Amino acid sequence: MEEVQLRAAHGGVAERRVGYGQECESWQVRSGFVEDLDALDRVLWLPYYDVNGVEHVVQLAGIDSQGHRTREVYDWCIRNRGRTLPINGERRLKQPYTLANIEYYPGTNSKIPGGQRLLHVHTKYYKDALHRKLSIAPADPGAWHMNAECTAEWAKQLCAEYVDDLGNWTCPKGRDNHAWDVSVYGFCLADFLGLRYQTPELYETEPGDPMSTEPRQERPRRRW
């Protein structure tokens, strides 16, 4: 049985993960690269079916809002209000994350219709945490599992950054680190959702019990 219940997804370069528990063990469901936010919409909200045929959907998506398309990102979050959050990464925060209410589009006097919540993420805190996660063997509790379709490029980007002499995470010039950033933000989203306190209530059997031998409908895998 897959020990999964809820999921957090994070956009731009996108990845979907499922997981729960005190060890924050998680499993990669899908990952990939998309050209724009319209394409992201077409893949991010597709349902996911677990080994028992139970349908799951993305509970919360986060997307980096600090690039050159900030207004477009905010408009996308407004269109998907209630299931998305724009994210700002911060090297220094007094706590792992904070939530702010934003009234205006950043850098403008233009009001955001209905306002917008912005998630500030302590990137050093979560990068340190993710580094520890990636050091856990797949068979041990708390591992950060990748699926069989995870590409070498995705794995390479997870190793893009290093800790400099000042203790800060640094990305060498010209090296892509999108998968690393997405995973860092996803780790924070899992904390924001309180997934470490979730239990597998969707299933009648306990984790580790034998899977049902009843036949189930086979579903084709969706790719990016």
C-alpha positions as CSV (number, residue, x, y, z in Angstrom):
1,M,0.0,0.0,0.0
2,E,1.2,3.5,-0.8
3,E,1.4,5.4,2.5
4,V,0.0,8.6,1.0
5,Q,-3.0,10.8,1.6
6,L,-2.7,14.5,0.7
7,R,-0.6,16.3,-1.8
8,A,1.0,19.6,-2.5
9,A,2.0,20.8,-6.0
10,H,4.1,23.7,-7.0
11,G,4.2,25.4,-10.3
12,G,6.4,27.0,-13.0
13,V,8.6,24.0,-13.4
14,A,6.2,21.6,-11.8
15,E,6.2,18.6,-9.6
16,R,3.5,16.8,-7.7
17,R,4.2,14.9,-4.5
18,V,2.2,12.9,-2.0
19,G,3.1,12.1,1.6
20,Y,2.4,12.6,5.3
21,G,3.7,11.8,8.7
22,Q,6.2,13.0,11.3
23,E,9.1,12.0,9.1
24,C,7.6,13.9,6.1
25,E,8.3,11.0,3.8
26,S,7.0,11.8,0.3
27,W,6.6,10.2,-3.1
28,Q,7.0,11.9,-6.5
29,V,3.9,11.5,-8.6
30,R,4.8,13.7,-11.6
31,S,7.4,16.2,-12.6
32,G,8.2,18.2,-15.7
33,F,8.7,21.5,-17.5
34,V,6.0,23.6,-19.2
35,E,6.1,26.6,-21.4
36,D,3.6,28.8,-19.8
37,L,0.8,29.1,-17.2
38,D,-1.9,27.9,-19.6
39,A,0.1,24.7,-20.1
40,L,0.5,24.4,-16.4
41,D,-3.2,24.6,-15.9
42,R,-3.7,21.7,-18.3
43,V,-1.5,19.3,-16.4
44,L,-1.5,20.5,-12.8
45,W,-5.2,19.9,-12.0
46,L,-5.5,16.5,-13.5
47,P,-6.6,13.9,-11.0
48,Y,-4.2,11.3,-9.6
49,Y,-5.3,7.7,-9.0
50,D,-3.5,5.7,-6.2
51,V,-2.9,1.9,-6.2
52,N,-6.5,1.4,-4.9
53,G,-8.1,3.4,-7.7
54,V,-9.0,6.3,-5.4
55,E,-9.0,9.7,-7.1
56,H,-7.0,12.5,-5.6
57,V,-6.6,16.1,-6.7
58,V,-4.0,18.8,-6.0
59,Q,-4.9,20.5,-2.7
60,L,-2.5,23.4,-2.9
61,A,-0.1,24.8,-5.5
62,G,2.6,27.4,-5.0
63,I,4.4,29.3,-7.6
64,D,7.5,31.6,-7.5
65,S,6.4,35.2,-7.9
66,Q,9.8,36.9,-8.0
67,G,10.6,36.5,-11.7
68,H,10.0,38.9,-14.6
69,R,6.3,37.7,-14.9
70,T,5.1,38.7,-11.5
71,R,1.8,40.2,-12.6
72,E,1.0,37.2,-14.7
73,V,1.7,34.9,-11.8
74,Y,-0.5,37.0,-9.5
75,D,-3.3,36.9,-12.1
76,W,-3.0,33.1,-12.4
77,C,-3.2,32.8,-8.6
78,I,-6.3,35.0,-8.6
79,R,-7.9,32.8,-11.3
80,N,-7.2,29.8,-9.1
81,R,-7.9,31.5,-5.8
82,G,-8.2,29.0,-2.9
83,R,-5.9,26.4,-4.3
84,T,-2.8,28.5,-5.2
85,L,-0.3,30.8,-3.4
86,P,2.3,33.0,-4.9
87,I,5.7,32.5,-3.1
88,N,8.6,34.7,-2.3
89,G,11.8,33.1,-1.2
90,E,13.7,34.8,1.6
91,R,17.2,34.0,2.9
92,R,16.4,35.4,6.3
93,L,13.2,35.0,8.2
94,K,12.5,34.6,11.9
95,Q,10.5,31.5,11.3
96,P,10.3,28.9,8.5
97,Y,7.5,30.7,6.6
98,T,5.1,33.7,7.0
99,L,1.8,34.6,5.3
100,A,1.2,38.2,4.2
101,N,-1.9,39.9,2.8
102,I,-1.0,41.8,-0.4
103,E,-3.3,44.7,-1.5
104,Y,-1.4,45.9,-4.6
105,Y,0.5,44.3,-7.4
106,P,4.2,44.4,-6.4
107,G,5.9,47.6,-7.6
108,T,2.6,49.3,-8.7
109,N,-0.3,51.3,-7.3
110,S,-2.7,48.9,-9.0
111,K,-5.0,47.1,-6.6
112,I,-5.4,43.4,-6.7
113,P,-9.1,42.5,-6.9
114,G,-10.0,40.9,-3.6
115,G,-6.4,41.1,-2.4
116,Q,-3.9,38.2,-2.4
117,R,-2.1,36.2,0.2
118,L,1.7,35.8,-0.3
119,L,3.7,33.0,1.2
120,H,7.2,34.1,2.3
121,V,9.5,31.0,2.6
122,H,12.8,30.8,4.6
123,T,14.8,29.2,1.8
124,K,17.9,28.4,3.8
125,Y,15.8,26.6,6.4
126,Y,14.1,24.5,3.8
127,K,17.1,23.9,1.6
128,D,19.0,22.6,4.7
129,A,16.0,20.4,5.4
130,L,15.7,19.1,1.8
131,H,19.5,18.4,1.8
132,R,19.0,16.1,4.8
133,K,16.0,14.5,3.1
134,L,18.1,13.7,0.0
135,S,20.7,12.0,2.2
136,I,18.2,9.4,3.5
137,A,18.3,6.0,1.7
138,P,15.1,5.1,-0.2
139,A,14.3,2.2,2.1
140,D,14.6,4.2,5.3
141,P,11.8,6.3,7.0
142,G,11.5,9.9,5.9
143,A,13.0,9.4,2.4
144,W,12.3,11.7,-0.5
145,H,11.2,9.2,-3.2
146,M,11.5,9.7,-6.9
147,N,9.3,7.8,-9.4
148,A,10.5,5.6,-12.2
149,E,10.1,8.3,-14.8
150,C,12.3,10.9,-13.0
151,T,14.8,12.2,-15.5
152,A,18.6,12.5,-15.1
153,E,18.1,16.3,-15.7
154,W,15.7,16.6,-12.8
155,A,18.1,14.7,-10.5
156,K,21.0,16.9,-11.7
157,Q,19.1,20.1,-10.9
158,L,18.5,18.7,-7.4
159,C,22.2,18.8,-6.9
160,A,22.8,22.2,-8.5
161,E,23.5,24.3,-5.4
162,Y,26.2,24.1,-2.8
163,V,26.9,25.7,0.6
164,D,29.5,28.5,0.4
165,D,32.0,29.6,3.1
166,L,29.3,31.8,4.7
167,G,26.9,28.9,5.0
168,N,24.6,30.2,2.2
169,W,23.2,28.1,-0.6
170,T,24.7,29.2,-3.9
171,C,24.0,28.3,-7.5
172,P,26.9,28.6,-9.9
173,K,26.3,30.9,-12.8
174,G,24.7,29.2,-15.8
175,R,23.5,26.1,-13.9
176,D,19.8,25.3,-13.8
177,N,18.3,24.7,-10.4
178,H,14.6,24.8,-11.1
179,A,13.9,21.3,-9.8
180,W,15.7,22.2,-6.5
181,D,13.7,25.4,-6.0
182,V,10.4,23.7,-6.8
183,S,11.2,20.9,-4.3
184,V,12.2,23.5,-1.6
185,Y,8.9,25.3,-2.0
186,G,7.0,22.1,-2.1
187,F,8.6,21.1,1.2
188,C,7.3,24.4,2.7
189,L,3.8,23.8,1.3
190,A,3.7,20.5,3.0
191,D,4.4,22.2,6.3
192,F,1.9,24.9,5.5
193,L,-0.8,22.3,5.0
194,G,0.2,20.4,8.1
195,L,0.8,17.2,6.3
196,R,3.1,15.9,9.0
197,Y,0.1,15.6,11.2
198,Q,-2.0,13.7,8.6
199,T,-2.9,10.0,8.9
200,P,-4.0,7.6,6.1
201,E,-7.7,7.9,7.0
202,L,-8.7,7.3,3.4
203,Y,-7.8,3.6,3.7
204,E,-9.5,1.0,5.8
205,T,-6.2,-0.9,6.3
206,E,-3.2,0.3,8.2
207,P,0.1,1.2,6.4
208,G,2.1,-2.0,5.9
209,D,-1.0,-4.3,5.7
210,P,-1.4,-6.3,2.5
211,M,-3.0,-4.6,-0.5
212,S,-6.4,-5.7,-1.6
213,T,-6.3,-8.5,-4.1
214,E,-9.6,-7.4,-5.7
215,P,-9.1,-6.6,-9.4
216,R,-9.0,-2.9,-10.3
217,Q,-9.3,-1.0,-13.5
218,E,-5.9,-0.2,-15.1
219,R,-5.5,3.5,-16.0
220,P,-3.0,4.8,-18.5
221,R,-0.2,7.0,-17.1
222,R,-0.4,10.6,-18.1
223,R,2.9,12.2,-19.1
224,W,3.8,15.9,-19.5
